[in-house]
């Protein structure tokens, strides 16, 4: 203990068990893949180890008597007893929130929205991705993405495959699994890192050629060079720097390609920076053709952002390759939830288009006259090509 920090002995979470409600059924013991709970034969009741808890809340959700509550321990002065959900999400997806919150300060001018039958969601949203060395047509401008340990989950891949097939779009899943599943290969595209693309011959790549770059000045230059070398799809926005949020990089790439009369040579995909339908509008208007989503997919199937993905023991059966655990994820139910999430993203877009007489989502790409700035600096407005709300007749 001499050289051990006191914080090493403090747990991030605490399991609060109401002994008046607990019936020692051991459901929590069987459901927890982190071995937090165990049944003590001598005491005849269930005990728990707070140090092992990741805050996934599965035990709390499945306890038949509601005897368990998972609380996050906060040693900061501003702790107000927030729930695990709000506190953990705030910490774990802070980078994701920053990438998404960068859309603030911009308002769509046209409106209002109208309602319509969701069976028509695919009409008018057909987008053709790629231009050089092949094209792929999607019925909705959303690409579903899986990476890391999540891509190793066969049930999750099956759910994404079913959803992609129903929606008429494509997916971006690690090429190893795509090559192992021919039916998935037909629905997927292979995205290369910029360095990998520049060091390989375009002839040896998939068609259409898709390249992923960071949201940075270097990323924009890499994307431009990739288009010159034959890339037909550019994924941009997943990673970035504080001074280069995704809207800036998307707009810069779009305008640079336009200035060189090369915009028709590629499609721009906004990656990892779209959280809600209004972000979809703004990304389209600034130059994106489609959007790639991964975290919203995981959230749709039940991810609680407990940060235990790296261990591959996800109790919800999402970020795991363990057959015992991934069987907890029902592929059919997961596919329906992902499909519902995608529809919630695109239905407002379709309604907006119906209201304003826009026939295709492609007509929104680069339409900066539909967007005004409300909280941006002069420099940001100049880069984005936007005018202030006071000069464009008001915002929605």
C-alpha positions as a Markdown table, in Angstrom:
| # | Residue | x | y | z |
|---|---|---|---|---|
| 1 | Unk | 0.0 | 0.0 | 0.0 |
| 2 | Unk | 3.0 | 2.3 | 0.4 |
| 3 | Unk | 3.2 | 3.2 | -3.3 |
| 4 | Unk | -0.5 | 2.6 | -4.2 |
| 5 | Unk | -2.8 | 5.5 | -4.9 |
| 6 | Unk | -5.9 | 5.7 | -2.7 |
| 7 | Unk | -7.9 | 6.0 | -5.9 |
| 8 | Unk | -6.8 | 2.5 | -7.0 |
| 9 | Unk | -8.9 | 1.2 | -4.2 |
| 10 | Unk | -12.0 | 3.2 | -5.1 |
| 11 | Unk | -14.5 | 1.9 | -7.6 |
| 12 | Unk | -15.9 | 3.9 | -10.4 |
| 13 | Unk | -19.3 | 2.4 | -9.8 |
| 14 | Unk | -21.2 | 1.1 | -6.8 |
| 15 | Unk | -23.8 | -1.6 | -6.8 |
| 16 | Unk | -26.7 | -0.7 | -4.5 |
| 17 | Unk | -28.6 | -3.9 | -3.5 |
| 18 | Unk | -31.8 | -3.7 | -1.6 |
| 19 | Unk | -31.7 | -6.8 | 0.6 |
| 20 | Unk | -35.4 | -6.4 | 1.3 |
| 21 | Unk | -36.1 | -6.9 | -2.3 |
| 22 | Unk | -33.3 | -9.3 | -3.3 |
| 23 | Unk | -34.4 | -12.9 | -3.5 |
| 24 | Unk | -30.9 | -14.3 | -4.3 |
| 25 | Unk | -32.2 | -15.7 | -7.6 |
| 26 | Unk | -28.7 | -15.2 | -9.1 |
| 27 | Unk | -30.0 | -13.7 | -12.3 |
| 28 | Unk | -27.4 | -11.0 | -12.0 |
| 29 | Unk | -24.7 | -13.6 | -11.5 |
| 30 | Unk | -25.5 | -15.3 | -14.8 |
| 31 | Unk | -26.0 | -12.1 | -16.8 |
| 32 | Unk | -22.8 | -10.2 | -15.7 |
| 33 | Unk | -19.9 | -11.1 | -18.0 |
| 34 | Unk | -17.5 | -9.1 | -15.8 |
| 35 | Unk | -17.9 | -11.4 | -12.8 |
| 36 | Unk | -19.2 | -8.6 | -10.6 |
| 37 | Unk | -21.8 | -10.7 | -8.8 |
| 38 | Unk | -21.3 | -14.0 | -7.1 |
| 39 | Unk | -23.4 | -16.2 | -4.8 |
| 40 | Unk | -21.9 | -16.8 | -1.4 |
| 41 | Unk | -22.9 | -20.3 | -0.2 |
| 42 | Unk | -22.1 | -19.5 | 3.4 |
| 43 | Unk | -24.1 | -16.4 | 3.7 |
| 44 | Unk | -26.8 | -17.7 | 1.3 |
| 45 | Unk | -27.0 | -14.5 | -0.7 |
| 46 | Unk | -25.5 | -12.7 | -3.6 |
| 47 | Unk | -22.5 | -10.4 | -3.1 |
| 48 | Unk | -20.8 | -8.1 | -5.6 |
| 49 | Unk | -17.4 | -6.6 | -6.3 |
| 50 | Unk | -17.7 | -2.9 | -7.2 |
| 51 | Unk | -14.2 | -2.7 | -8.6 |
| 52 | Unk | -15.2 | -5.0 | -11.5 |
| 53 | Unk | -18.3 | -3.1 | -12.5 |
| 54 | Unk | -18.2 | -1.3 | -15.9 |
| 55 | Unk | -21.6 | 0.4 | -15.4 |
| 56 | Unk | -23.4 | -1.5 | -18.2 |
| 57 | Unk | -26.6 | -1.7 | -16.1 |
| 58 | Unk | -27.6 | -5.1 | -17.4 |
| 59 | Unk | -28.0 | -6.5 | -13.9 |
| 60 | Unk | -30.2 | -3.5 | -13.0 |
| 61 | Unk | -32.3 | -3.9 | -16.1 |
| 62 | Unk | -32.9 | -7.7 | -15.7 |
| 63 | Unk | -33.3 | -7.9 | -11.9 |
| 64 | Unk | -36.8 | -9.4 | -11.5 |
| 65 | Unk | -37.5 | -7.6 | -8.3 |
| 66 | Unk | -35.8 | -4.3 | -9.0 |
| 67 | Unk | -33.4 | -4.8 | -6.1 |
| 68 | Unk | -30.3 | -3.5 | -7.9 |
| 69 | Unk | -29.3 | 0.0 | -8.7 |
| 70 | Unk | -25.9 | 1.0 | -10.4 |
| 71 | Unk | -24.5 | 4.3 | -9.3 |
| 72 | Unk | -21.5 | 6.1 | -10.6 |
| 73 | Unk | -19.1 | 7.4 | -7.9 |
| 74 | Unk | -18.2 | 11.0 | -8.4 |
| 75 | Unk | -15.5 | 12.5 | -6.3 |
| 76 | Unk | -15.7 | 15.9 | -7.9 |
| 77 | Unk | -17.2 | 18.9 | -6.2 |
| 78 | Unk | -19.9 | 19.3 | -8.8 |
| 79 | Unk | -21.3 | 15.8 | -8.4 |
| 80 | Unk | -25.1 | 16.0 | -8.2 |
| 81 | Unk | -25.9 | 12.3 | -8.2 |
| 82 | Unk | -26.3 | 11.9 | -11.9 |
| 83 | Unk | -27.3 | 8.5 | -13.3 |
| 84 | Unk | -24.9 | 6.2 | -14.9 |
| 85 | Unk | -26.5 | 6.8 | -18.3 |
| 86 | Unk | -26.0 | 10.6 | -18.3 |
| 87 | Unk | -22.6 | 10.7 | -16.6 |
| 88 | Unk | -21.0 | 7.8 | -18.5 |
| 89 | Unk | -22.3 | 9.0 | -21.9 |
| 90 | Unk | -21.0 | 12.5 | -21.2 |
| 91 | Unk | -17.6 | 11.1 | -20.5 |
| 92 | Unk | -17.3 | 8.2 | -23.0 |
| 93 | Unk | -18.7 | 10.0 | -26.1 |
| 94 | Unk | -17.3 | 13.4 | -25.4 |
| 95 | Unk | -15.3 | 13.3 | -28.6 |
| 96 | Unk | -18.4 | 12.1 | -30.5 |
| 97 | Unk | -20.5 | 14.9 | -29.0 |
| 98 | Unk | -17.8 | 17.5 | -29.9 |
| 99 | Unk | -17.8 | 16.3 | -33.5 |
| 100 | Unk | -21.6 | 16.5 | -33.6 |
| 101 | Unk | -22.0 | 19.8 | -31.7 |
| 102 | Unk | -19.9 | 21.5 | -34.3 |
| 103 | Unk | -23.1 | 21.8 | -36.4 |
| 104 | Unk | -24.4 | 24.4 | -33.8 |
| 105 | Unk | -24.4 | 27.9 | -35.0 |
| 106 | Unk | -26.1 | 27.1 | -38.3 |
| 107 | Unk | -29.8 | 27.1 | -39.0 |
| 108 | Unk | -31.8 | 25.8 | -42.0 |
| 109 | Unk | -33.8 | 28.7 | -43.5 |
| 110 | Unk | -36.5 | 26.9 | -45.4 |
| 111 | Unk | -39.5 | 25.2 | -43.7 |
| 112 | Unk | -41.8 | 24.0 | -42.2 |
| 113 | Unk | -41.7 | 20.3 | -42.2 |
| 114 | Unk | -44.7 | 18.1 | -43.3 |
| 115 | Unk | -45.7 | 14.6 | -42.3 |
| 116 | Unk | -45.9 | 11.7 | -44.7 |
| 117 | Unk | -46.2 | 7.9 | -44.8 |
| 118 | Unk | -42.9 | 6.3 | -43.8 |
| 119 | Unk | -43.3 | 3.7 | -46.6 |
| 120 | Unk | -42.3 | 6.5 | -49.0 |
| 121 | Unk | -39.0 | 7.2 | -47.1 |
| 122 | Unk | -36.9 | 5.7 | -49.8 |
| 123 | Unk | -38.4 | 7.7 | -52.7 |
| 124 | Unk | -36.4 | 10.7 | -53.7 |
| 125 | Unk | -33.5 | 9.8 | -51.5 |
| 126 | Unk | -31.6 | 7.6 | -54.0 |
| 127 | Unk | -28.0 | 8.6 | -54.1 |
| 128 | Unk | -25.2 | 7.4 | -56.4 |
| 129 | Unk | -21.9 | 7.1 | -54.7 |
| 130 | Unk | -18.6 | 7.1 | -56.6 |
| 131 | Unk | -17.8 | 8.3 | -60.0 |
| 132 | Unk | -14.4 | 7.0 | -61.1 |
| 133 | Unk | -13.8 | 3.3 | -61.4 |
| 134 | Unk | -17.4 | 2.3 | -60.5 |
| 135 | Unk | -20.5 | 3.5 | -58.8 |
| 136 | Unk | -23.0 | 2.1 | -56.2 |
| 137 | Unk | -26.6 | 3.3 | -55.9 |
| 138 | Unk | -28.2 | 3.5 | -52.4 |
| 139 | Unk | -31.8 | 4.2 | -51.6 |
| 140 | Unk | -31.0 | 6.2 | -48.5 |
| 141 | Unk | -27.8 | 8.3 | -48.2 |
| 142 | Unk | -26.7 | 6.5 | -45.0 |
| 143 | Unk | -23.9 | 3.9 | -44.8 |
| 144 | Unk | -23.9 | 1.6 | -41.8 |
| 145 | Unk | -20.4 | 1.0 | -40.3 |
| 146 | Unk | -19.0 | -1.7 | -37.9 |
| 147 | Unk | -15.4 | -1.8 | -36.8 |
| 148 | Unk | -13.2 | -3.4 | -34.2 |
| 149 | Unk | -14.6 | -6.0 | -31.9 |
| 150 | Unk | -18.2 | -5.1 | -33.0 |
| 151 | Unk | -17.3 | -6.3 | -36.5 |
| 152 | Unk | -16.4 | -9.7 | -35.1 |
| 153 | Unk | -19.9 | -10.3 | -33.8 |
| 154 | Unk | -21.7 | -12.5 | -36.4 |
| 155 | Unk | -25.2 | -11.7 | -35.0 |
| 156 | Unk | -24.5 | -8.0 | -35.3 |
| 157 | Unk | -23.2 | -8.4 | -38.8 |
| 158 | Unk | -26.3 | -10.4 | -39.7 |
| 159 | Unk | -28.5 | -7.6 | -38.3 |
| 160 | Unk | -26.6 | -5.0 | -40.3 |
| 161 | Unk | -26.8 | -7.1 | -43.4 |
| 162 | Unk | -30.6 | -7.6 | -43.1 |
| 163 | Unk | -31.1 | -3.9 | -42.4 |
| 164 | Unk | -28.9 | -2.8 | -45.3 |
| 165 | Unk | -30.8 | -5.2 | -47.6 |
| 166 | Unk | -34.2 | -3.9 | -46.5 |
| 167 | Unk | -33.2 | -0.2 | -46.8 |
| 168 | Unk | -31.3 | -0.6 | -50.0 |
| 169 | Unk | -28.1 | 0.9 | -48.8 |
| 170 | Unk | -24.5 | -0.4 | -48.2 |
| 171 | Unk | -22.3 | -1.1 | -45.2 |
| 172 | Unk | -18.7 | -0.6 | -44.3 |
| 173 | Unk | -17.4 | -3.6 | -42.3 |
| 174 | Unk | -13.9 | -4.9 | -42.0 |
| 175 | Unk | -12.8 | -6.5 | -45.2 |
| 176 | Unk | -11.8 | -9.7 | -43.5 |
| 177 | Unk | -15.4 | -10.5 | -42.6 |
| 178 | Unk | -16.8 | -9.2 | -45.8 |
| 179 | Unk | -14.5 | -11.6 | -47.7 |
| 180 | Unk | -15.7 | -14.5 | -45.5 |
| 181 | Unk | -19.3 | -13.8 | -46.1 |
| 182 | Unk | -20.2 | -13.5 | -49.8 |
| 183 | Unk | -23.7 | -12.2 | -49.1 |
| 184 | Unk | -22.2 | -9.4 | -47.1 |
| 185 | Unk | -19.6 | -8.6 | -49.7 |
| 186 | Unk | -22.4 | -7.8 | -52.2 |
| 187 | Unk | -23.8 | -5.2 | -49.7 |
| 188 | Unk | -20.5 | -3.7 | -48.5 |
| 189 | Unk | -17.8 | -1.4 | -49.7 |
| 190 | Unk | -14.2 | -1.5 | -48.7 |
| 191 | Unk | -12.8 | 1.7 | -47.3 |
| 192 | Unk | -9.0 | 2.2 | -47.5 |
| 193 | Unk | -7.0 | 4.5 | -45.3 |
| 194 | Unk | -5.3 | 7.3 | -47.3 |
| 195 | Unk | -1.8 | 6.0 | -46.8 |
| 196 | Unk | -2.9 | 2.5 | -47.7 |
| 197 | Unk | -4.6 | 3.8 | -50.9 |
| 198 | Unk | -1.6 | 5.8 | -52.0 |
| 199 | Unk | 0.7 | 2.8 | -51.5 |
| 200 | Unk | -1.5 | 0.5 | -53.5 |
| 201 | Unk | -2.5 | 0.3 | -57.1 |
| 202 | Unk | -6.1 | 1.3 | -57.9 |
| 203 | Unk | -6.5 | -1.7 | -60.1 |
| 204 | Unk | -6.1 | -4.0 | -57.0 |
| 205 | Unk | -8.7 | -2.2 | -55.0 |
| 206 | Unk | -12.4 | -2.7 | -54.7 |
| 207 | Unk | -14.8 | -0.8 | -57.0 |
| 208 | Unk | -15.7 | 1.9 | -56.4 |
| 209 | Unk | -12.6 | 3.0 | -54.6 |
| 210 | Unk | -13.3 | 4.5 | -51.2 |
| 211 | Unk | -10.7 | 6.3 | -49.1 |
| 212 | Unk | -10.9 | 7.5 | -45.5 |
| 213 | Unk | -9.2 | 10.7 | -44.3 |
| 214 | Unk | -9.1 | 12.7 | -41.1 |
| 215 | Unk | -10.9 | 16.0 | -40.6 |
| 216 | Unk | -7.8 | 18.2 | -40.9 |
| 217 | Unk | -5.9 | 20.4 | -43.4 |
| 218 | Unk | -3.7 | 17.4 | -44.2 |
| 219 | Unk | -6.8 | 15.2 | -44.6 |
| 220 | Unk | -8.3 | 17.6 | -47.1 |
| 221 | Unk | -5.1 | 17.6 | -49.1 |
| 222 | Unk | -4.9 | 13.8 | -48.9 |
| 223 | Unk | -8.5 | 13.5 | -50.1 |
| 224 | Unk | -7.9 | 15.8 | -53.0 |
| 225 | Unk | -4.8 | 13.8 | -54.0 |
| 226 | Unk | -6.8 | 10.6 | -53.7 |
| 227 | Unk | -9.5 | 11.9 | -56.0 |
| 228 | Unk | -6.8 | 12.9 | -58.5 |
| 229 | Unk | -5.5 | 9.3 | -58.3 |
| 230 | Unk | -8.9 | 7.7 | -59.0 |
| 231 | Unk | -10.7 | 7.5 | -55.7 |
| 232 | Unk | -14.5 | 7.8 | -56.2 |
| 233 | Unk | -15.7 | 8.1 | -52.5 |
| 234 | Unk | -14.1 | 10.1 | -49.7 |
| 235 | Unk | -14.9 | 9.3 | -46.1 |
| 236 | Unk | -14.1 | 12.4 | -43.9 |
| 237 | Unk | -14.9 | 13.5 | -40.4 |
| 238 | Unk | -14.2 | 10.5 | -38.2 |
| 239 | Unk | -11.1 | 12.0 | -36.6 |
| 240 | Unk | -10.2 | 15.6 | -36.4 |
| 241 | Unk | -8.4 | 18.4 | -34.7 |
| 242 | Unk | -10.0 | 21.1 | -32.5 |
| 243 | Unk | -9.3 | 23.8 | -35.1 |
| 244 | Unk | -10.8 | 21.7 | -37.9 |
| 245 | Unk | -14.3 | 20.4 | -37.1 |
| 246 | Unk | -16.0 | 18.2 | -39.7 |
| 247 | Unk | -18.2 | 20.9 | -41.2 |
| 248 | Unk | -15.1 | 22.9 | -42.1 |
| 249 | Unk | -13.3 | 20.0 | -43.7 |
| 250 | Unk | -16.3 | 18.9 | -45.6 |
| 251 | Unk | -17.0 | 22.4 | -46.9 |
| 252 | Unk | -13.3 | 22.9 | -47.8 |
| 253 | Unk | -13.1 | 19.7 | -49.7 |
| 254 | Unk | -16.3 | 20.3 | -51.5 |
| 255 | Unk | -15.4 | 23.9 | -52.6 |
| 256 | Unk | -11.8 | 22.9 | -53.5 |
| 257 | Unk | -13.1 | 20.1 | -55.8 |
| 258 | Unk | -15.6 | 22.5 | -57.3 |
| 259 | Unk | -12.9 | 25.1 | -58.0 |
| 260 | Unk | -11.0 | 22.5 | -59.9 |
| 261 | Unk | -14.1 | 21.2 | -61.7 |
| 262 | Unk | -13.5 | 17.8 | -60.1 |
| 263 | Unk | -16.6 | 17.6 | -57.8 |
| 264 | Unk | -18.4 | 15.3 | -60.1 |
| 265 | Unk | -15.5 | 12.9 | -59.9 |
| 266 | Unk | -16.2 | 11.8 | -56.3 |
| 267 | Unk | -18.8 | 11.5 | -53.5 |
| 268 | Unk | -18.1 | 12.9 | -50.0 |
| 269 | Unk | -19.3 | 10.9 | -47.0 |
| 270 | Unk | -19.6 | 12.6 | -43.6 |
| 271 | Unk | -18.3 | 10.0 | -41.2 |
| 272 | Unk | -19.0 | 9.8 | -37.5 |
| 273 | Unk | -20.3 | 13.3 | -37.1 |
| 274 | Unk | -24.0 | 13.1 | -37.6 |
| 275 | Unk | -26.2 | 12.5 | -34.6 |
| 276 | Unk | -29.7 | 13.9 | -35.4 |
| 277 | Unk | -31.7 | 14.7 | -38.5 |
| 278 | Unk | -30.8 | 18.4 | -38.5 |
| 279 | Unk | -27.1 | 17.4 | -38.8 |
| 280 | Unk | -28.0 | 15.5 | -41.9 |
| 281 | Unk | -29.4 | 18.7 | -43.5 |
| 282 | Unk | -26.4 | 20.8 | -42.6 |
| 283 | Unk | -23.9 | 18.2 | -43.9 |
| 284 | Unk | -25.7 | 17.9 | -47.2 |
| 285 | Unk | -25.9 | 21.7 | -47.6 |
| 286 | Unk | -22.2 | 22.0 | -46.9 |
| 287 | Unk | -21.2 | 19.4 | -49.5 |
| 288 | Unk | -21.6 | 15.9 | -48.2 |
| 289 | Unk | -23.4 | 13.3 | -50.4 |
| 290 | Unk | -24.0 | 10.7 | -47.8 |
| 291 | Unk | -23.3 | 9.8 | -44.1 |
| 292 | Unk | -21.6 | 6.9 | -42.3 |
| 293 | Unk | -22.9 | 5.9 | -38.9 |
| 294 | Unk | -21.5 | 3.5 | -36.3 |
| 295 | Unk | -22.2 | 4.7 | -32.8 |
| 296 | Unk | -25.9 | 5.4 | -33.6 |
| 297 | Unk | -26.1 | 1.8 | -34.9 |
| 298 | Unk | -24.6 | 0.4 | -31.6 |
| 299 | Unk | -26.9 | 2.7 | -29.5 |
| 300 | Unk | -29.9 | 1.5 | -31.5 |
| 301 | Unk | -29.2 | -2.2 | -30.6 |
| 302 | Unk | -28.8 | -1.4 | -26.9 |
| 303 | Unk | -25.2 | -0.2 | -26.3 |
| 304 | Unk | -25.0 | 1.6 | -22.9 |
| 305 | Unk | -21.5 | 3.1 | -23.6 |
| 306 | Unk | -20.0 | 1.3 | -20.6 |
| 307 | Unk | -16.5 | 1.5 | -22.2 |
| 308 | Unk | -15.9 | -2.2 | -21.8 |
| 309 | Unk | -15.6 | -2.9 | -25.5 |
| 310 | Unk | -11.9 | -3.5 | -25.5 |
| 311 | Unk | -12.4 | -6.6 | -23.2 |
| 312 | Unk | -14.7 | -8.2 | -25.7 |
| 313 | Unk | -17.1 | -9.3 | -22.9 |
| 314 | Unk | -20.1 | -7.0 | -23.6 |
| 315 | Unk | -22.9 | -8.3 | -21.4 |
| 316 | Unk | -25.4 | -7.0 | -24.0 |
| 317 | Unk | -23.9 | -9.2 | -26.7 |
| 318 | Unk | -22.8 | -6.3 | -28.9 |
| 319 | Unk | -19.0 | -5.7 | -28.6 |
| 320 | Unk | -18.0 | -9.4 | -28.3 |
| 321 | Unk | -17.1 | -12.5 | -30.3 |
| 322 | Unk | -17.9 | -14.8 | -27.5 |
| 323 | Unk | -20.7 | -17.2 | -28.8 |
| 324 | Unk | -22.3 | -17.4 | -25.3 |
| 325 | Unk | -22.5 | -13.6 | -25.2 |
| 326 | Unk | -23.4 | -12.6 | -28.8 |
| 327 | Unk | -26.3 | -15.0 | -28.7 |
| 328 | Unk | -27.9 | -12.5 | -26.4 |
| 329 | Unk | -28.3 | -10.2 | -29.4 |
| 330 | Unk | -31.3 | -11.2 | -31.5 |
| 331 | Unk | -30.4 | -10.4 | -35.1 |
| 332 | Unk | -34.0 | -9.9 | -36.3 |
| 333 | Unk | -34.9 | -7.5 | -33.5 |
| 334 | Unk | -31.6 | -5.7 | -33.8 |
| 335 | Unk | -32.2 | -5.2 | -37.6 |
| 336 | Unk | -35.6 | -3.7 | -36.9 |
| 337 | Unk | -34.2 | -1.3 | -34.3 |
| 338 | Unk | -31.4 | -0.2 | -36.7 |
| 339 | Unk | -33.9 | 0.3 | -39.5 |
| 340 | Unk | -36.1 | 2.4 | -37.2 |
| 341 | Unk | -33.1 | 4.5 | -36.3 |
| 342 | Unk | -32.2 | 5.1 | -39.9 |
| 343 | Unk | -35.8 | 6.0 | -40.8 |
| 344 | Unk | -35.9 | 8.5 | -37.9 |
| 345 | Unk | -32.9 | 10.1 | -39.5 |
| 346 | Unk | -34.2 | 10.4 | -43.0 |
| 347 | Unk | -38.0 | 10.9 | -42.6 |
| 348 | Unk | -37.5 | 14.6 | -41.6 |
| 349 | Unk | -35.3 | 15.0 | -44.6 |
| 350 | Unk | -37.9 | 13.5 | -46.9 |
| 351 | Unk | -40.6 | 15.8 | -45.3 |
| 352 | Unk | -38.4 | 18.8 | -45.8 |
| 353 | Unk | -38.0 | 17.9 | -49.5 |
| 354 | Unk | -41.7 | 17.3 | -50.0 |
| 355 | Unk | -42.5 | 20.7 | -48.4 |
| 356 | Unk | -40.0 | 22.7 | -50.4 |
| 357 | Unk | -40.5 | 20.9 | -53.8 |
| 358 | Unk | -37.0 | 19.3 | -53.8 |
| 359 | Unk | -37.1 | 16.1 | -55.9 |
| 360 | Unk | -33.8 | 14.5 | -54.8 |
| 361 | Unk | -31.4 | 14.8 | -51.9 |
| 362 | Unk | -28.7 | 15.4 | -54.4 |
| 363 | Unk | -30.3 | 18.8 | -55.1 |
| 364 | Unk | -29.4 | 19.8 | -51.5 |
| 365 | Unk | -25.7 | 19.2 | -51.9 |
| 366 | Unk | -23.9 | 22.5 | -51.8 |
| 367 | Unk | -27.1 | 24.6 | -51.4 |
| 368 | Unk | -25.7 | 27.2 | -49.0 |
| 369 | Unk | -28.6 | 29.5 | -49.7 |
| 370 | Unk | -30.6 | 27.2 | -47.4 |
| 371 | Unk | -28.3 | 27.6 | -44.5 |
| 372 | Unk | -27.5 | 30.7 | -42.4 |
| 373 | Unk | -24.9 | 31.3 | -39.6 |
| 374 | Unk | -26.2 | 32.2 | -36.1 |
| 375 | Unk | -23.1 | 31.9 | -33.9 |
| 376 | Unk | -20.0 | 31.6 | -36.1 |
| 377 | Unk | -17.1 | 34.0 | -36.5 |
| 378 | Unk | -16.4 | 35.9 | -39.7 |
| 379 | Unk | -13.6 | 33.6 | -40.6 |
| 380 | Unk | -15.8 | 30.5 | -40.1 |
| 381 | Unk | -18.6 | 32.0 | -42.2 |
| 382 | Unk | -16.1 | 32.8 | -45.0 |
| 383 | Unk | -14.7 | 29.2 | -45.0 |
| 384 | Unk | -18.2 | 27.7 | -45.0 |
| 385 | Unk | -19.5 | 30.2 | -47.5 |
| 386 | Unk | -22.5 | 31.2 | -45.3 |
| 387 | Unk | -24.0 | 34.5 | -44.5 |
| 388 | Unk | -25.3 | 35.7 | -41.1 |
| 389 | Unk | -28.9 | 35.2 | -40.1 |
| 390 | Unk | -29.4 | 38.9 | -40.1 |
| 391 | Unk | -28.5 | 39.1 | -43.8 |
| 392 | Unk | -30.5 | 36.1 | -45.1 |
| 393 | Unk | -34.0 | 36.8 | -43.9 |
| 394 | Unk | -34.1 | 34.9 | -40.6 |
| 395 | Unk | -33.7 | 31.2 | -39.5 |
| 396 | Unk | -35.9 | 28.4 | -38.7 |
